[in-house]
């Protein structure tokens, strides 16, 4: 009996020592104020009747500095840059030579970027998302976020952490399209260039403000 109780206590300690996804998210938001990584993204659209779902693969780099500044630079297969400078959210499509600018406060709210990079703390995230632990999978601790806004373009966002560090971001939008971003070589609290989040539309680019 004593041996059985000891085993139960050991098991309980092991479970409590392993952080859940929500705890990992809270630790990440509290302790990681900047970061950078390379990423690959796989986008899968719902299969049409009689057809096999097709994947679109892209890759690039990602960096952020709390609060509210981040940058995604897509390098393959098409060049595209998304920059949030704290005031404006910029999207530059190189092939179209077009820049779209939106007021950041109106654009971020319940977005995946808010979950991993923009929010200053967990309380700010909980204003826009219903957050909950999800089962461990693939050696990662997962947290699931469901947007509270009824008109959100997202159904669900899941973030996977490995030892409290960002590893995977899964996004399911309102059309059933799934995007999975896998981060490689993540550097927490990385020193970033002073002008990392400064964006100026290239000369000759068509600028659309929304």
Residue frames as qw, qx, qy, qz and C-alpha x, y, z in Angstrom:
[[0.000, 0.884, 0.467, 0.000, 0.00, 0.00, 0.00],
 [0.299, -0.795, 0.109, 0.516, 2.78, 2.44, 0.91],
 [0.413, -0.135, 0.607, 0.665, 4.52, 1.60, -2.37],
 [0.229, 0.612, 0.672, 0.349, 1.30, 2.27, -4.32],
 [0.116, -0.937, -0.254, 0.210, 0.80, 5.65, -2.59],
 [0.395, -0.585, 0.337, 0.623, 4.40, 6.59, -3.36],
 [0.376, 0.167, 0.688, 0.598, 3.91, 5.72, -7.03],
 [0.097, 0.814, 0.555, 0.142, 0.73, 7.80, -7.16],
 [0.249, -0.884, -0.033, 0.395, 2.52, 10.77, -5.59],
 [0.424, -0.322, 0.517, 0.670, 5.42, 10.46, -8.02],
 [0.291, 0.450, 0.698, 0.474, 3.02, 10.33, -10.96],
 [0.042, -0.912, -0.402, 0.066, 1.13, 13.36, -9.65],
 [0.339, -0.735, 0.187, 0.557, 4.37, 15.31, -9.28],
 [0.415, -0.033, 0.635, 0.650, 5.39, 14.40, -12.82],
 [0.183, 0.687, 0.634, 0.304, 2.08, 15.60, -14.19],
 [0.157, -0.941, -0.218, 0.205, 2.17, 18.89, -12.28],
 [0.446, -0.546, 0.331, 0.628, 5.78, 19.51, -13.34],
 [0.359, 0.214, 0.648, 0.636, 4.87, 19.31, -17.01],
 [0.163, 0.368, 0.107, -0.909, 3.49, 22.63, -18.13],
 [0.477, 0.566, 0.672, -0.018, 0.22, 22.66, -20.02],
 [0.415, 0.482, 0.395, 0.663, -0.33, 24.73, -23.14],
 [0.147, -0.915, -0.252, -0.278, -2.02, 27.61, -21.35],
 [0.613, -0.722, 0.088, 0.308, 0.76, 27.78, -18.77],
 [0.655, -0.001, 0.353, 0.668, 3.35, 27.70, -21.55],
 [0.218, 0.724, 0.361, 0.545, 1.57, 30.55, -23.33],
 [0.361, -0.924, -0.117, -0.046, 1.49, 32.62, -20.14],
 [0.687, -0.492, 0.227, 0.485, 5.20, 32.01, -19.54],
 [0.559, 0.306, 0.412, 0.651, 5.99, 32.83, -23.16],
 [0.051, 0.856, 0.293, 0.422, 4.08, 36.13, -23.08],
 [0.505, -0.858, -0.018, 0.089, 5.59, 37.14, -19.73],
 [0.659, -0.532, 0.337, 0.412, 9.23, 36.26, -20.40],
 [0.552, 0.148, 0.518, 0.636, 9.78, 36.53, -24.16],
 [0.095, 0.784, 0.193, -0.582, 9.66, 40.19, -25.15],
 [0.409, 0.694, -0.384, -0.452, 11.25, 39.78, -28.57],
 [0.714, -0.115, 0.682, 0.109, 12.25, 36.96, -30.85],
 [0.473, 0.588, -0.407, -0.515, 13.04, 35.78, -34.34],
 [0.651, -0.056, 0.757, 0.030, 12.94, 32.56, -36.30],
 [0.214, 0.173, -0.702, -0.656, 12.68, 31.04, -39.74],
 [0.601, 0.180, 0.589, -0.509, 9.35, 29.47, -40.63],
 [0.075, -0.034, -0.832, -0.548, 7.66, 27.22, -43.14],
 [0.492, 0.210, 0.359, -0.765, 3.93, 27.45, -43.79],
 [0.012, 0.136, 0.924, 0.357, 1.58, 24.86, -45.23],
 [0.453, 0.190, 0.181, -0.852, -1.89, 26.05, -46.28],
 [0.067, 0.154, 0.965, 0.202, -4.53, 23.39, -46.96],
 [0.446, 0.033, -0.075, -0.891, -7.85, 24.38, -48.51],
 [0.681, 0.105, 0.611, -0.389, -10.97, 22.20, -48.13],
 [0.212, -0.057, 0.852, 0.475, -11.12, 19.58, -50.86],
 [0.549, 0.212, -0.142, -0.796, -13.77, 20.07, -53.50],
 [0.856, 0.072, 0.399, -0.320, -16.09, 17.18, -54.21],
 [0.923, 0.360, 0.107, 0.085, -14.23, 14.41, -56.00],
 [0.468, 0.730, -0.325, 0.378, -10.85, 16.13, -55.59],
 [0.755, -0.264, -0.360, 0.480, -7.90, 15.77, -53.25],
 [0.240, -0.956, -0.060, 0.159, -7.03, 18.69, -50.98],
 [0.674, 0.512, -0.110, 0.521, -4.01, 20.62, -52.21],
 [0.567, -0.666, -0.127, 0.468, -1.28, 22.14, -50.10],
 [0.372, 0.844, -0.079, 0.377, 0.49, 25.43, -50.73],
 [0.774, -0.392, -0.142, 0.477, 3.92, 25.68, -49.13],
 [0.230, 0.874, -0.101, 0.415, 5.81, 28.91, -48.39],
 [0.751, -0.331, -0.262, 0.508, 8.71, 29.94, -46.18],
 [0.164, 0.808, -0.041, 0.564, 10.40, 33.00, -44.75],
 [0.397, 0.048, -0.565, 0.722, 11.47, 34.75, -41.57],
 [0.409, -0.763, -0.417, -0.277, 9.62, 36.11, -38.56],
 [0.391, 0.031, -0.474, 0.788, 10.54, 38.55, -35.81],
 [0.325, -0.775, -0.422, -0.340, 8.65, 40.48, -33.14],
 [0.255, 0.106, -0.492, 0.826, 8.99, 42.88, -30.23],
 [0.257, -0.694, -0.672, 0.029, 6.24, 43.36, -27.66],
 [0.485, 0.440, 0.688, -0.313, 3.95, 45.12, -27.64],
 [0.519, 0.734, 0.321, -0.299, 2.43, 45.22, -31.09],
 [0.267, 0.762, -0.468, -0.361, 5.42, 45.03, -33.42],
 [0.746, -0.081, 0.649, 0.126, 6.18, 42.12, -35.71],
 [0.372, 0.629, -0.435, -0.526, 7.31, 41.26, -39.22],
 [0.816, 0.114, 0.563, 0.062, 6.76, 38.29, -41.51],
 [0.218, 0.653, -0.494, -0.531, 8.94, 38.19, -44.62],
 [0.882, 0.222, 0.410, -0.073, 7.80, 35.55, -47.11],
 [0.119, -0.616, 0.600, 0.497, 10.65, 34.59, -49.44],
 [0.136, 0.106, -0.888, -0.427, 9.34, 31.52, -51.32],
 [0.598, 0.290, 0.530, 0.526, 7.51, 30.94, -53.55],
 [0.166, 0.788, 0.276, 0.525, 6.39, 34.59, -53.71],
 [0.357, 0.036, -0.368, 0.858, 7.89, 37.59, -51.97],
 [0.330, -0.739, -0.367, -0.459, 5.61, 39.33, -49.53],
 [0.308, 0.106, -0.554, 0.766, 6.21, 41.38, -46.39],
 [0.436, -0.733, -0.442, -0.278, 3.83, 41.98, -43.48],
 [0.373, 0.143, -0.437, 0.806, 4.93, 44.58, -40.94],
 [0.379, -0.822, -0.407, -0.119, 3.18, 45.89, -37.82],
 [0.411, 0.404, -0.282, 0.767, 4.98, 49.00, -36.56],
 [0.176, -0.293, -0.630, 0.698, 2.69, 49.69, -33.60],
 [0.280, 0.431, 0.156, -0.843, 0.42, 52.07, -35.50],
 [0.649, 0.469, -0.235, -0.551, -0.05, 50.64, -38.98],
 [0.751, -0.042, 0.654, 0.082, -0.23, 47.14, -40.41],
 [0.310, 0.659, -0.437, -0.527, 1.56, 47.07, -43.76],
 [0.814, 0.116, 0.564, 0.080, 1.34, 44.37, -46.42],
 [0.187, 0.710, -0.441, -0.516, 3.69, 44.62, -49.39],
 [0.871, 0.256, 0.418, 0.035, 3.19, 42.30, -52.38],
 [0.308, -0.517, 0.486, 0.634, 6.38, 42.44, -54.41],
 [0.352, 0.225, 0.779, 0.468, 4.96, 40.90, -57.59],
 [0.110, 0.811, 0.555, 0.149, 2.02, 43.32, -57.67],
 [0.329, 0.185, -0.128, 0.917, 4.19, 46.18, -56.39],
 [0.391, -0.631, -0.320, -0.588, 1.27, 47.02, -54.12],
 [0.184, 0.062, -0.687, 0.701, 1.18, 48.12, -50.48],
 [0.457, -0.622, -0.507, -0.384, -1.93, 47.79, -48.32],
 [0.163, 0.198, -0.541, 0.801, -2.03, 49.82, -45.10],
 [0.514, -0.602, -0.528, -0.308, -4.54, 49.38, -42.28],
 [0.301, -0.680, 0.351, -0.569, -4.85, 50.93, -38.85],
 [0.355, 0.215, -0.885, 0.211, -3.25, 48.36, -36.59],
 [0.273, -0.034, 0.658, -0.701, -5.65, 48.74, -33.66],
 [0.723, 0.237, 0.096, -0.642, -8.54, 47.77, -35.93],
 [0.699, 0.410, -0.529, -0.251, -6.73, 44.93, -37.66],
 [0.243, 0.375, -0.857, 0.257, -5.03, 42.87, -34.94],
 [0.679, -0.282, 0.216, -0.643, -7.44, 42.09, -32.05],
 [0.837, -0.115, 0.501, -0.188, -8.37, 38.44, -32.37],
 [0.694, 0.612, -0.364, -0.107, -5.68, 37.42, -34.86],
 [0.946, -0.066, -0.174, 0.265, -2.98, 34.73, -34.64],
 [0.447, 0.508, -0.260, 0.688, -0.34, 37.47, -34.51],
 [0.403, -0.679, 0.168, -0.590, -1.91, 38.81, -31.31],
 [0.938, -0.330, -0.058, -0.082, -1.56, 35.38, -29.70],
 [0.897, -0.027, -0.052, 0.437, 2.15, 34.96, -30.33],
 [0.550, 0.199, 0.001, 0.811, 3.61, 38.43, -30.76],
 [0.000, 0.587, 0.158, 0.794, 1.44, 41.48, -30.23],
 [0.579, -0.711, -0.309, -0.254, -0.31, 41.06, -26.88],
 [0.037, 0.686, -0.508, 0.520, 1.45, 42.53, -23.81],
 [0.247, -0.234, 0.823, -0.456, 0.03, 39.94, -21.39],
 [0.025, -0.210, -0.972, -0.101, -2.35, 37.00, -21.03],
 [0.168, 0.556, 0.567, -0.584, -5.19, 39.22, -19.78],
 [0.270, 0.520, -0.253, -0.770, -5.13, 41.15, -23.07],
 [0.186, 0.110, -0.888, -0.406, -5.40, 37.89, -25.00],
 [0.010, 0.340, 0.913, -0.225, -8.31, 36.67, -22.88],
 [0.273, 0.498, 0.215, -0.794, -10.26, 39.78, -23.83],
 [0.486, 0.457, -0.403, -0.626, -10.33, 38.55, -27.44],
 [0.554, 0.185, -0.792, -0.180, -9.93, 34.76, -27.11],
 [0.855, -0.383, 0.172, -0.304, -11.41, 31.95, -25.07],
 [0.310, 0.591, -0.740, 0.086, -8.21, 30.10, -24.16],
 [0.892, -0.289, 0.226, -0.265, -7.91, 26.50, -23.04],
 [0.322, -0.462, 0.808, 0.171, -5.36, 23.71, -22.76],
 [0.837, 0.328, -0.253, -0.359, -5.38, 21.20, -25.60],
 [0.953, -0.219, 0.190, 0.085, -3.97, 17.65, -25.39],
 [0.283, -0.651, 0.584, 0.393, -0.21, 17.22, -25.82],
 [0.855, 0.461, 0.237, -0.012, 0.71, 16.14, -29.33],
 [0.712, 0.590, -0.118, 0.362, 3.95, 15.57, -31.24],
 [0.659, -0.129, -0.316, 0.670, 5.98, 16.29, -28.11],
 [0.061, 0.340, 0.001, 0.938, 4.44, 19.76, -27.78],
 [0.005, -0.478, -0.680, 0.556, 2.17, 21.46, -25.24],
 [0.060, 0.407, 0.559, 0.720, -0.81, 23.03, -26.98],
 [0.119, 0.434, 0.475, -0.756, -3.17, 25.87, -26.19],
 [0.180, 0.494, 0.722, 0.451, -6.35, 26.51, -28.16],
 [0.034, 0.331, 0.195, -0.922, -7.80, 29.94, -28.76],
 [0.175, 0.583, 0.747, 0.267, -11.33, 30.58, -29.99],
 [0.065, 0.209, 0.056, 0.974, -12.12, 34.18, -31.02],
 [0.078, 0.449, 0.694, -0.558, -14.89, 35.79, -28.96],
 [0.275, 0.394, -0.133, -0.867, -15.96, 38.14, -31.76],
 [0.692, 0.354, 0.581, -0.239, -18.94, 36.73, -33.65],
 [0.614, 0.774, -0.012, -0.151, -17.75, 38.21, -36.95],
 [0.381, -0.637, 0.606, 0.287, -14.22, 36.81, -36.69],
 [0.663, 0.531, -0.430, -0.306, -12.66, 35.37, -39.83],
 [0.207, 0.364, -0.892, 0.173, -11.17, 32.60, -37.68],
 [0.807, -0.332, -0.389, -0.296, -12.72, 29.47, -36.24],
 [0.843, -0.523, 0.039, 0.117, -9.80, 28.43, -34.10],
 [0.342, 0.762, -0.497, 0.235, -6.11, 29.01, -33.42],
 [0.918, -0.378, -0.028, 0.114, -3.76, 26.51, -31.77],
 [0.172, 0.834, -0.487, 0.191, -0.24, 27.25, -30.58],
 [0.958, -0.129, -0.210, 0.148, 2.29, 24.52, -29.82],
 [0.132, -0.875, 0.423, -0.195, 5.16, 25.07, -27.38],
 [0.889, 0.043, -0.371, 0.265, 8.27, 23.05, -26.65],
 [0.586, -0.278, -0.350, 0.676, 9.77, 23.86, -23.24],
 [0.051, -0.805, -0.328, 0.492, 7.79, 27.14, -23.20],
 [0.107, -0.441, 0.410, 0.791, 9.22, 28.20, -26.57],
 [0.635, 0.514, 0.059, -0.573, 7.16, 28.83, -29.70],
 [0.413, -0.167, 0.840, 0.311, 7.18, 25.86, -32.09],
 [0.093, 0.308, 0.809, 0.493, 3.98, 25.70, -34.18],
 [0.312, 0.305, 0.248, -0.865, 1.02, 27.92, -35.00],
 [0.122, 0.297, 0.891, 0.321, -2.11, 26.33, -36.49],
 [0.269, 0.270, 0.115, -0.917, -4.90, 28.50, -37.91],
 [0.177, 0.399, 0.874, 0.212, -8.35, 27.36, -39.05],
 [0.121, 0.079, -0.054, -0.988, -10.31, 30.12, -40.77],
 [0.538, 0.273, 0.436, -0.668, -14.04, 30.54, -41.27],
 [0.682, 0.447, -0.334, -0.473, -13.83, 28.97, -44.77],
 [0.977, -0.115, 0.174, -0.039, -12.27, 25.77, -43.45],
 [0.637, 0.630, -0.333, 0.293, -8.79, 26.62, -44.72],
 [0.788, -0.586, 0.020, 0.188, -6.01, 25.43, -42.42],
 [0.403, 0.779, -0.364, 0.312, -2.59, 27.08, -42.14],
 [0.859, -0.461, -0.037, 0.217, 0.26, 25.52, -40.18],
 [0.264, 0.850, -0.361, 0.276, 3.39, 27.57, -39.47],
 [0.905, -0.291, -0.127, 0.283, 6.38, 25.68, -38.09],
 [0.019, -0.958, 0.266, -0.104, 9.14, 27.80, -36.54],
 [0.915, 0.074, -0.153, 0.367, 12.79, 26.78, -36.74],
 [0.555, 0.159, -0.218, 0.787, 15.73, 28.16, -34.79],
 [0.255, -0.873, -0.289, -0.297, 13.58, 30.36, -32.58],
 [0.466, 0.154, -0.386, 0.781, 15.70, 32.89, -30.64],
 [0.335, -0.810, -0.481, 0.010, 13.88, 34.25, -27.56],
 [0.303, -0.901, -0.030, 0.310, 14.64, 37.82, -26.48],
 [0.711, 0.225, 0.258, 0.614, 16.84, 38.30, -29.52],
 [0.140, -0.606, 0.038, 0.782, 18.51, 41.66, -30.12],
 [0.519, 0.627, 0.543, 0.207, 16.81, 43.15, -33.18],
 [0.356, 0.219, 0.196, 0.887, 17.84, 45.95, -35.51],
 [0.041, 0.362, 0.349, -0.863, 16.51, 49.36, -34.47],
 [0.404, 0.308, -0.222, -0.833, 14.67, 49.74, -37.77],
 [0.128, 0.027, 0.985, 0.114, 13.35, 46.19, -37.94],
 [0.171, 0.581, 0.784, -0.135, 9.72, 47.29, -37.85],
 [0.132, 0.633, -0.039, -0.762, 9.99, 50.48, -39.86],
 [0.517, 0.347, 0.707, 0.334, 8.33, 50.24, -43.25],
 [0.175, 0.598, -0.097, -0.776, 8.30, 52.77, -46.06],
 [0.773, 0.502, 0.371, -0.110, 6.42, 51.98, -49.28],
 [0.576, -0.085, 0.464, 0.668, 8.87, 51.55, -52.17],
 [0.161, 0.501, -0.175, -0.832, 8.96, 54.36, -54.71],
 [0.358, 0.174, -0.649, -0.648, 6.41, 53.68, -57.44],
 [0.078, -0.200, -0.970, 0.117, 4.39, 51.17, -55.44],
 [0.387, -0.476, -0.411, -0.674, 0.61, 51.47, -55.44],
 [0.068, 0.017, -0.732, 0.677, -0.50, 52.25, -51.86],
 [0.462, -0.474, -0.556, -0.503, -4.01, 51.30, -50.78],
 [0.035, -0.158, 0.631, -0.759, -5.17, 52.57, -47.36],
 [0.454, -0.398, -0.733, -0.313, -8.10, 50.83, -45.71]]
